[in-house]
Amino acid sequence: MIMKKYFVLDTNVLLHNADSIDSFADNIVVLPMSVIEELDKFKSHSDELGRNSRRVIRQLDQLREKGRLSEGVPMENGGMLRIYLEKGNVEDPGLDLKLADNRILAVAYTLLRQGNRVIFVSKDINARLKADALGIQVMDFERQKINFDELYPGQREVRVPAARLDELYQKKKLTVEGLDLFPNEFVVLVDEADDKHTAIARATDSETMVRLKFETDEVWQVRPRSKEQRMAFELLLDPEVELVTLVGQAGTGKTLLALAAGLECVLGYKRYDRVLVSRPIIPLGKDLGYMPGDKDEKLAHWMQPIFDNLTYLMSDGRQESQESEPVRHKVEKLLHDHLVEMEALTYIRGRSIPRQFVIVDEAQNLTPHEVKTIISRAGEGTKVVLTGDPYQIDNPYLDSSSNGLTYTAERLKVLPLHGHITLKKSERSDLAAAAADFL
């Protein structure tokens, strides 16, 4: 008979994913009482943590109808859930039990000492380190996690005879067997005899590719400086690609490219009614507080990078002092006419957003569920662009493999309505490039 595993869940796992208690089929999920008490502290919050807390509490209340949670109740996945009361029932592992984290570890330690196969699950690295020191098997919560080292880059290089490149230019279409391409994946075709003879194509199916639709040298007076930036513009300008994910380190131009394409699509092509821009704040969804001013004045403090990019775009790339006043008026007019709108992610839930070019900057600080919530707000004719740097994550419970940006890029790569590109080279300045490469 196979011994069932005891999965002791840390509070942060439940706050990260409310469905986590259903992720350990045919085993025993243990929630220490301290976890329940910590969930109670979060339940009144209006952010994603509060919503997850309330959802978990409702799930536990439904399970309570099946029996006493302290004795364990069966779940639909074949497993069992049990709430463990620490007081008087745990062995002292040598930690300060006044701390909730240590009381949770004490439960895992006690179950292990009783001869059970115990696994402590936590998003908190320090908690996992302490559990490991106590001899407890540990793991991160792996659901909604991808291998960042193998993240879909959005492009590949293929070497072909020169005649195949000529065929692409003449027929605007090329079929190469055995490639197994993803929709909207870019292919850099390189002449086998001459590395400098190249062409960029875009996949329509697993073996067929076409020439770029938008072979433009300039978008809202921004010229692409690399093939990756040209690929990004191809995705950003195409209305058939309804979701675009742009991943890259600081200075690669993610936000600038997205804003330039947004202005071109709204003011030039008239495809959308406005550009809607948002950035998560940490913690996500936290009320903007009692800062002076109205909503727009409060937002201005953390939307400043967006204003900087808009100022650059509206100044035709020039930033001389004599230009600063009229440029500021141009930006203010865009906002006043609601052609560009800044919005806090707090207010996006529950909205339906039709005919808008939506840019979510710093999306690496969002959980997969939060990204799903944002994308699901998109109404008819809306395009969503997610940008971010997985190496700069401020959310303490996310990493390069579990954040919503990379998770979305990897999971949706098979869909024709999605396009992705990883920007590699910093174009901001030589100094910014050096910082990204060496610091």
C-alpha positions as CSV (number, residue, x, y, z in Angstrom):
1,M,0.0,0.0,0.0
2,I,1.4,3.4,-1.0
3,M,1.7,5.8,1.9
4,K,-0.2,9.1,1.3
5,K,1.8,12.3,1.5
6,Y,1.0,15.1,3.9
7,F,1.2,18.5,2.1
8,V,1.4,21.2,4.7
9,L,0.6,24.5,2.9
10,D,1.9,27.9,3.9
11,T,-0.5,30.9,3.8
12,N,1.3,32.5,0.8
13,V,0.4,29.5,-1.3
14,L,-3.3,30.0,-0.7
15,L,-3.0,33.7,-1.3
16,H,-1.1,33.1,-4.5
17,N,-3.7,30.6,-5.9
18,A,-7.0,30.0,-4.2
19,D,-7.3,26.6,-6.0
20,S,-4.1,25.3,-4.5
21,I,-5.9,23.1,-2.0
22,D,-7.3,21.1,-4.9
23,S,-3.9,20.5,-6.5
24,F,-2.7,17.5,-4.4
25,A,-5.1,14.7,-5.5
26,D,-5.2,11.5,-3.5
27,N,-3.1,13.0,-0.7
28,I,-3.7,14.8,2.6
29,V,-3.6,18.6,2.6
30,V,-2.9,20.0,6.0
31,L,-3.7,23.6,7.0
32,P,-2.3,24.7,10.4
33,M,-4.6,26.9,12.4
34,S,-2.1,29.7,12.0
35,V,-2.8,29.7,8.3
36,I,-6.5,30.1,9.0
37,E,-5.8,33.0,11.3
38,E,-3.6,34.7,8.7
39,L,-6.3,34.2,6.0
40,D,-8.7,36.0,8.4
41,K,-6.3,39.0,8.4
42,F,-6.5,39.3,4.6
43,K,-10.2,38.7,4.0
44,S,-11.2,42.3,4.3
45,H,-8.6,43.5,1.8
46,S,-9.8,44.8,-1.6
47,D,-6.9,43.5,-3.6
48,E,-6.1,40.1,-5.1
49,L,-4.8,38.7,-1.8
50,G,-8.2,39.6,-0.2
51,R,-10.1,38.0,-3.0
52,N,-8.1,34.8,-2.8
53,S,-8.4,34.7,1.0
54,R,-12.2,35.0,0.9
55,R,-12.4,32.3,-1.8
56,V,-10.3,29.8,0.2
57,I,-12.5,30.5,3.3
58,R,-15.6,29.8,1.3
59,Q,-14.1,26.6,0.0
60,L,-13.3,25.5,3.6
61,D,-16.8,26.4,4.8
62,Q,-18.2,24.1,2.1
63,L,-15.9,21.3,3.1
64,R,-17.0,21.7,6.7
65,E,-20.4,20.4,5.8
66,K,-18.8,17.0,5.1
67,G,-17.5,16.6,8.6
68,R,-15.1,17.9,11.2
69,L,-12.2,19.7,9.5
70,S,-9.9,18.9,12.5
71,E,-10.3,15.2,11.8
72,G,-10.1,15.5,8.0
73,V,-12.8,15.6,5.3
74,P,-12.7,14.1,1.8
75,M,-12.3,16.3,-1.3
76,E,-13.6,15.6,-4.8
77,N,-10.1,15.0,-6.1
78,G,-9.7,11.9,-3.9
79,G,-7.6,13.7,-1.3
80,M,-8.4,14.8,2.2
81,L,-8.2,18.2,3.9
82,R,-7.4,18.7,7.6
83,I,-7.0,21.7,9.8
84,Y,-4.4,21.2,12.5
85,L,-4.6,22.9,15.8
86,E,-1.0,23.7,17.0
87,K,-1.6,24.5,20.7
88,G,-0.6,21.5,22.8
89,N,-0.3,19.2,19.7
90,V,3.1,20.1,18.2
91,E,6.6,19.2,19.1
92,D,9.0,22.1,19.6
93,P,11.4,22.2,16.6
94,G,13.6,24.7,18.4
95,L,12.0,27.8,16.8
96,D,10.3,30.8,18.3
97,L,6.7,29.6,18.3
98,K,5.4,33.1,18.8
99,L,5.8,33.6,15.1
100,A,3.1,32.2,12.8
101,D,5.6,31.0,10.2
102,N,7.3,28.9,12.9
103,R,4.1,27.5,14.2
104,I,3.3,26.3,10.7
105,L,6.7,24.7,10.4
106,A,6.1,23.1,13.8
107,V,3.0,21.3,12.4
108,A,5.0,19.9,9.5
109,Y,7.8,18.9,11.9
110,T,5.4,17.1,14.2
111,L,3.7,15.1,11.4
112,L,7.2,14.1,10.2
113,R,8.2,12.9,13.7
114,Q,5.0,10.8,13.8
115,G,6.4,8.8,10.8
116,N,4.4,10.5,8.0
117,R,5.7,11.4,4.6
118,V,5.5,15.2,4.8
119,I,6.1,17.9,2.2
120,F,6.1,21.6,3.2
121,V,4.8,23.8,0.4
122,S,5.6,27.5,0.4
123,K,6.3,30.5,-1.8
124,D,8.6,31.9,0.9
125,I,12.2,30.9,0.2
126,N,13.3,31.6,3.8
127,A,10.5,29.4,5.2
128,R,11.6,26.6,2.8
129,L,15.2,27.0,4.1
130,K,14.1,26.6,7.7
131,A,12.0,23.6,6.8
132,D,14.9,22.0,5.0
133,A,17.1,22.6,8.1
134,L,14.5,20.6,10.1
135,G,14.7,17.7,7.7
136,I,11.4,18.4,6.1
137,Q,11.0,17.9,2.4
138,V,10.1,21.2,0.7
139,M,8.7,22.5,-2.6
140,D,7.5,25.6,-4.2
141,F,4.0,25.7,-5.5
142,E,4.6,24.5,-9.1
143,R,1.2,25.0,-10.7
144,Q,1.1,27.9,-13.1
145,K,4.8,27.8,-13.5
146,I,7.0,27.5,-16.6
147,N,10.7,26.8,-17.2
148,F,12.0,30.4,-17.8
149,D,15.3,29.1,-19.2
150,E,13.2,27.5,-22.0
151,L,10.8,30.4,-22.5
152,Y,9.4,30.7,-26.0
153,P,11.5,33.5,-27.6
154,G,9.1,34.2,-30.5
155,Q,11.7,33.7,-33.2
156,R,14.1,31.3,-34.6
157,E,16.9,31.2,-37.2
158,V,16.7,28.8,-40.2
159,R,19.5,28.4,-42.8
160,V,18.2,27.8,-46.4
161,P,19.5,28.0,-49.9
162,A,19.5,31.5,-51.5
163,A,16.8,30.4,-53.9
164,R,14.4,30.0,-51.0
165,L,14.9,33.6,-49.9
166,D,14.3,34.7,-53.5
167,E,11.1,32.6,-53.5
168,L,9.9,34.4,-50.3
169,Y,10.4,37.9,-51.9
170,Q,8.8,36.9,-55.2
171,K,5.8,34.9,-53.9
172,K,5.6,36.6,-50.5
173,K,5.1,33.1,-49.1
174,L,7.4,30.2,-48.3
175,T,6.8,26.6,-47.1
176,V,9.6,24.7,-45.3
177,E,8.8,21.2,-44.1
178,G,9.5,20.0,-40.6
179,L,9.8,23.3,-38.8
180,D,6.8,22.9,-36.5
181,L,6.3,26.7,-36.2
182,F,4.0,28.4,-33.8
183,P,1.4,31.0,-35.0
184,N,3.0,34.4,-35.5
185,E,6.5,33.0,-34.8
186,F,9.2,34.9,-36.6
187,V,11.7,33.1,-38.8
188,V,15.1,34.7,-39.7
189,L,16.0,33.1,-42.9
190,V,19.8,33.0,-43.5
191,D,21.4,32.2,-46.8
192,E,23.6,29.1,-46.4
193,A,26.3,30.6,-48.6
194,D,26.2,34.2,-47.3
195,D,25.4,35.0,-43.7
196,K,24.7,38.6,-44.6
197,H,21.9,37.6,-47.0
198,T,18.8,37.3,-44.7
199,A,15.1,37.9,-44.6
200,I,12.5,38.0,-41.8
201,A,9.3,36.0,-42.2
202,R,6.3,35.4,-40.0
203,A,4.6,32.0,-39.5
204,T,1.0,31.4,-40.5
205,D,1.0,27.7,-39.7
206,S,3.5,25.0,-38.7
207,E,5.4,25.0,-42.0
208,T,4.2,28.1,-43.8
209,M,5.6,31.7,-43.5
210,V,4.9,35.0,-45.2
211,R,6.7,38.3,-45.6
212,L,6.0,40.9,-42.9
213,K,2.8,42.9,-43.4
214,F,4.2,46.2,-41.9
215,E,7.7,46.6,-43.4
216,T,7.8,50.2,-42.3
217,D,10.9,52.0,-41.2
218,E,9.1,54.3,-38.8
219,V,6.2,54.1,-36.4
220,W,5.1,57.3,-34.7
221,Q,8.6,58.7,-35.5
222,V,10.3,55.7,-33.8
223,R,12.7,53.7,-36.0
224,P,13.3,50.1,-35.0
225,R,17.0,49.6,-34.1
226,S,17.1,45.8,-34.2
227,K,15.3,43.0,-35.9
228,E,13.5,42.2,-32.6
229,Q,12.1,45.7,-32.5
230,R,10.9,45.3,-36.1
231,M,9.2,42.1,-35.1
232,A,7.6,43.8,-32.1
233,F,6.1,46.5,-34.4
234,E,4.8,43.8,-36.7
235,L,2.8,42.3,-33.9
236,L,1.8,45.6,-32.3
237,L,0.4,47.0,-35.5
238,D,-1.5,43.9,-36.6
239,P,-5.2,44.1,-35.4
240,E,-5.5,40.3,-35.9
241,V,-3.0,39.8,-33.1
242,E,-5.2,40.7,-30.2
243,L,-2.7,39.9,-27.4
244,V,1.0,40.8,-27.6
245,T,3.6,39.9,-24.9
246,L,7.0,41.7,-24.9
247,V,9.7,40.5,-22.7
248,G,13.1,42.2,-22.3
249,Q,15.5,43.8,-19.9
250,A,15.7,47.5,-19.1
251,G,16.3,49.7,-22.1
252,T,15.2,47.3,-24.8
253,G,12.3,49.6,-25.7
254,K,9.3,47.6,-24.6
255,T,7.2,50.4,-23.3
256,L,8.3,52.9,-26.0
257,L,7.4,50.5,-28.8
258,A,4.0,49.7,-27.3
259,L,3.1,53.4,-26.8
260,A,4.4,54.4,-30.3
261,A,2.3,51.6,-31.9
262,G,-0.7,52.5,-29.7
263,L,-0.6,56.2,-30.8
264,E,-0.2,55.1,-34.4
265,C,-3.2,52.8,-34.2
266,V,-5.4,55.3,-32.4
267,L,-4.5,58.6,-34.0
268,G,-3.2,57.3,-37.4
269,Y,-5.2,54.2,-38.3
270,K,-8.2,55.1,-36.1
271,R,-8.6,51.4,-35.2
272,Y,-9.1,52.0,-31.5
273,D,-10.8,54.8,-29.5
274,R,-8.0,55.3,-27.1
275,V,-4.7,54.0,-25.6
276,L,-5.3,52.7,-22.0
277,V,-2.1,52.4,-20.0
278,S,-1.7,50.8,-16.6
279,R,1.1,49.5,-14.3
280,P,0.8,47.4,-11.2
281,I,1.9,48.8,-7.9
282,I,3.3,46.6,-5.2
283,P,1.3,45.3,-3.5
284,L,-1.0,45.1,-6.4
285,G,-4.4,46.7,-6.1
286,K,-3.6,48.5,-2.8
287,D,-5.6,51.6,-2.4
288,L,-3.7,54.7,-3.6
289,G,-4.1,56.1,-0.1
290,Y,-4.6,59.6,1.2
291,M,-2.2,61.3,-1.1
292,P,-3.4,64.8,-2.1
293,G,-5.3,65.4,-5.3
294,D,-7.8,63.5,-7.4
295,K,-7.3,60.1,-9.0
296,D,-5.2,61.4,-11.9
297,E,-2.9,63.3,-9.6
298,K,-2.4,60.3,-7.5
299,L,-1.7,58.1,-10.5
300,A,0.9,60.5,-11.8
301,H,3.3,59.5,-9.1
302,W,3.7,55.9,-10.3
303,M,2.8,56.5,-14.0
304,Q,5.8,58.9,-14.5
305,P,7.7,56.4,-16.7
306,I,4.7,56.5,-19.1
307,F,4.7,60.3,-19.1
308,D,8.4,60.2,-19.9
309,N,7.9,58.0,-22.9
310,L,4.9,60.1,-24.1
311,T,6.9,63.2,-23.8
312,Y,9.7,61.7,-25.9
313,L,7.2,60.5,-28.5
314,M,5.3,63.8,-28.7
315,S,8.6,65.8,-29.0
316,D,9.6,64.1,-32.2
317,G,12.5,62.5,-30.4
318,R,13.9,65.9,-29.4
319,Q,14.1,66.9,-25.7
320,E,15.6,70.4,-25.9
321,S,14.4,72.8,-23.2
322,Q,12.6,75.1,-25.7
323,E,10.4,72.1,-26.7
324,S,9.4,71.1,-23.1
325,E,6.5,73.5,-22.8
326,P,4.6,72.8,-26.0
327,V,5.3,69.1,-25.6
328,R,3.8,69.1,-22.2
329,H,0.7,70.7,-23.7
330,K,0.5,68.0,-26.4
331,V,0.6,65.3,-23.7
332,E,-2.0,67.0,-21.6
333,K,-4.3,67.4,-24.7
334,L,-4.0,63.6,-25.3
335,L,-5.1,63.0,-21.7
336,H,-7.8,65.7,-21.8
337,D,-9.3,64.3,-25.0
338,H,-9.2,60.8,-23.5
339,L,-7.1,59.6,-26.4
340,V,-4.6,58.3,-23.8
341,E,-5.9,57.2,-20.4
342,M,-4.1,56.1,-17.3
343,E,-5.9,53.6,-15.1
344,A,-5.1,51.8,-11.9
345,L,-5.4,48.0,-12.1
346,T,-7.5,48.2,-9.0
347,Y,-10.4,49.6,-11.1
348,I,-10.1,47.2,-14.1
349,R,-11.8,44.3,-12.5
350,G,-15.5,44.2,-13.5
351,R,-15.0,46.5,-16.5
352,S,-15.6,45.7,-20.1
353,I,-13.1,47.5,-22.3
354,P,-14.1,47.7,-26.0
355,R,-12.1,49.2,-28.9
356,Q,-9.1,50.1,-26.9
357,F,-5.3,49.6,-27.2
358,V,-4.5,48.4,-23.7
359,I,-0.9,48.4,-22.4
360,V,-0.1,46.8,-19.1
361,D,3.5,47.8,-18.2
362,E,5.6,45.9,-15.7
363,A,3.4,42.9,-16.1
364,Q,6.1,40.6,-14.5
365,N,4.7,41.8,-11.1
366,L,1.3,40.2,-11.8
367,T,0.3,36.6,-11.0
368,P,-1.1,34.4,-13.8
369,H,-4.6,34.9,-12.3
370,E,-4.3,38.6,-12.3
371,V,-3.2,38.6,-15.9
372,K,-6.2,36.4,-16.7
373,T,-8.4,38.9,-15.0
374,I,-7.1,41.8,-17.0
375,I,-7.2,40.0,-20.4
376,S,-10.7,38.8,-19.7
377,R,-11.8,42.5,-19.5
378,A,-11.0,42.9,-23.2
379,G,-14.2,43.7,-25.2
380,E,-14.8,43.6,-28.9
381,G,-12.1,45.2,-31.0
382,T,-9.6,45.6,-28.1
383,K,-5.9,44.8,-28.2
384,V,-3.9,43.9,-25.1
385,V,-0.1,44.4,-24.8
386,L,1.8,43.0,-21.8
387,T,5.4,44.3,-21.3
388,G,7.9,43.6,-18.6
389,D,11.3,42.4,-17.5
390,P,11.2,39.0,-15.6
391,Y,14.6,39.9,-14.1
392,Q,13.1,42.8,-12.2
393,I,10.3,41.4,-10.0
394,D,9.2,43.3,-6.9
395,N,6.4,40.8,-5.9
396,P,8.0,38.7,-3.1
397,Y,6.1,35.6,-4.1
398,L,6.8,35.7,-7.9
399,D,9.9,34.8,-9.9
400,S,10.9,34.6,-13.5
401,S,9.1,31.3,-14.0
402,S,5.8,31.9,-12.1
403,N,4.9,35.5,-13.0
404,G,1.9,36.2,-15.2
405,L,3.9,37.7,-18.1
406,T,6.1,34.7,-18.9
407,Y,3.3,32.3,-18.0
408,T,1.0,33.9,-20.6
409,A,3.7,34.1,-23.2
410,E,4.5,30.4,-22.9
411,R,0.9,29.1,-22.5
412,L,-0.7,31.1,-25.3
413,K,2.1,30.6,-27.9
414,V,-0.2,28.0,-29.8
415,L,-2.9,30.6,-30.4
416,P,-3.1,32.6,-33.7
417,L,-4.5,35.7,-31.8
418,H,-1.3,35.9,-29.7
419,G,2.2,37.0,-30.6
420,H,5.4,37.2,-28.6
421,I,8.9,38.5,-28.9
422,T,11.8,38.6,-26.5
423,L,13.8,41.8,-27.0
424,K,17.5,41.2,-26.3
425,K,19.6,44.3,-26.9
426,S,19.3,47.5,-24.8
427,E,18.8,50.5,-27.1
428,R,18.4,53.2,-24.4
429,S,22.0,54.1,-24.2
430,D,25.5,52.5,-24.0
431,L,25.4,53.1,-20.2
432,A,22.0,51.4,-19.9
433,A,23.2,48.5,-22.0
434,A,26.3,48.1,-19.8
435,A,24.2,48.1,-16.7
436,A,21.9,45.4,-18.1
437,D,24.8,43.2,-19.2
438,F,27.3,43.6,-16.3
439,L,25.4,44.6,-13.2
